[in-house]
Amino acid sequence: MKRLLSSLIRFRQKELVKSRSTQPSFTRWQTFRSFIGGLIAISCLGILSSLSTYSLLIAPFGASTVLLFGAPNSPLAQPRNLIFGNLLGAISAVLCVFFLGSSPLASGIAVGLAIALGQAFRCLHPPAGAVALLGVLLKASPIFILIPVLFGSFILLGIAFGFHNFQKREQSYPLHWL
């Protein structure tokens, strides 16, 4: 028993060292800025949704916002990935609904297709998998591609661009457009 406990303690210590070297760390100021950016972005989408007849606020945009404001230098948070990744996720969903309906298999195919297309076109964006899943669950029609996905993605991009470039940072957002 003592030997097992000792092994577990050593394993835990090794894993802590590994995680400290691979997990990002943030200053309080970075955390506060990320909070404010996420607050502004999601609130703007919600306000625009309530002022118009279109729903622009969908759950995958919460995940996109985490990338845009929590890890703006990530390759997965760049405009190409945000716009084209979400677009491919929406197209995957609409095609799967059209050809396969809204079964669990269609959901899996839509998400897998969003991943494969994101990799093939070098625009992988993890929330695009959620866009694909949501589209199948909602039995999305082709308008889903434009509203909320494409318009909402462009609005998020505009907010992120303005937010990050309004501040004096060492590196501006985006790192690249295409």
N, C-alpha and C positions, 0 to 999 in steps of 0.2 A: 504494500500500500504506500509506504514511504517513497519507494522508487517511482511509482506512478505519479505521485504528487510532485516529486522533484522534476520528472520529465515534463509534466504539464506546466510547471512554473518556467522552466527553460524555454519551452515552446512559446508561451505567452510573451516572454521577454524578447525573443527573436522576432516575433510578429509585430510587437510594438515598435521595434527599431525599424523594421521594413516599412510599416505604415507611416511612420514619421518622415521617412525619406521619400515616399511616393505621394502621399496625400498633400494637397495644397494647403498652405496656411494663409490666413488673411489678417491684416491689421484691423483695428476697430474702425478706422476710417473707411477702409475698403468694404467692410461689412455694412456700415451705415449707408454708403453710397449704393451698394447693391440693393439694400432694402428700399431706399428712396426710388431707385430706378424701377424696381419691380412694382412698387406702389403706383407710380405714375403710369407705367405702361398698361397694367391691367385695369386701373381705374379709367384711363382714357378709352380703352376698348369697351368697358362697361357703359360709360357715359355715351359714347357714340352709338352703342346698341340701343340704349333707351331713348335717344333722340331720333333715331331712325326706325324704320320698320324691319331692319335687318339685324340678325343676331351675329355679332362679330366676336363674341366672347365664348371661346370653346376651351375645354380643359387642356388640350395639347399646347395652347399658347402659354399656359402657366409654366410648362416645361421649357418652352422656347425662351421665356423670360428669364428663367434660371440661368440658361446659357448666355443670353445677351448681356445680363447685368452681373451675374455671379462669376462668369468665366469668359469675358469678352475677347480675350486673346486666343481662346480655343479655336482650332480649325473648324469645329462643329458649330461655332457661333457666327461664322462669317456670312455676309449677305447671300452668297451663292448657295450655301448650305441651307440657310433659313428659307429662302424663297423657293428654290428648286426642290429641296428636300420635302418641304410641306406640299408643294405642288404635285410631286410624284406620289406622295402618300395619298393625296386626295384623288388623283387619277386612278391609282390602284384600287381604292375603295369603290369608286363609281363603276369601274369595269367589273369588279368582282360582284357587286350587287346586280349589275345588268346581266351577267352571264351565270352567276351561281346563287343569287339570292343572298339571304342574310344568315346563313347557317354558320355554325362554329368553324366548319372547314373553310368557308368563304372568308371568315375573319382571319384565320391563320394564313391563308394564301395572300390576302391583301397586305398583311403585315410583312410576310416574307418577301413579297414583291416590292414593297416600299424599301426594304433593306437592300435587296439585290439591285434595284434601280439606282438607289442612292450611291451604292458602291460603284456600279458600272459607270455612272455619270459623274463620279467624284463630287457628290454633293450630299453626303450622308449627314443627316440631322436626326438624332434620336427621337425627338417629338414627332417626326413624320410617321413613325410606327403607330403612335397614338392617334394621329390624324386618320390613318388607314383603318384602324380598329373602330374608331368613333364613326367614321363614314359608313362602314358595314352595319354597325349596330343601329344607326339612324336610318338605314336603307336610303342612303344619299342619292339624290338625283344629280345630274350634271351641274346644276347651279352651285352645289356644294364646293366645287372646284374654285369658283370665283368668290362666292360669299358663303361662308366666312373665310375660307382658307387663303386665297390669294390676296384679297383686300386686307384681311387682318394681318397677314405676314408683312405686307408693305407698310402698314401703319406701325407695326412693331419695329420694323427696320428704321423708319423715319424717327420714331421716338428714341431708339437706341443711338442712332447717329447724332441727333441733336443733344441728347443727354451727355454722351461721352465727349463730344467735341466742345461742349459748353464749358467743361471743366478743364483745368490745366493738368494734363496727364503726360507722363513720359512718352506714352505710345497712344496714338489716337485710334479710334474705332472707325472703320474696320481696318484690319491689317491688309486686306485686299478685297476688291469688289468681285472679281471673277476668278 
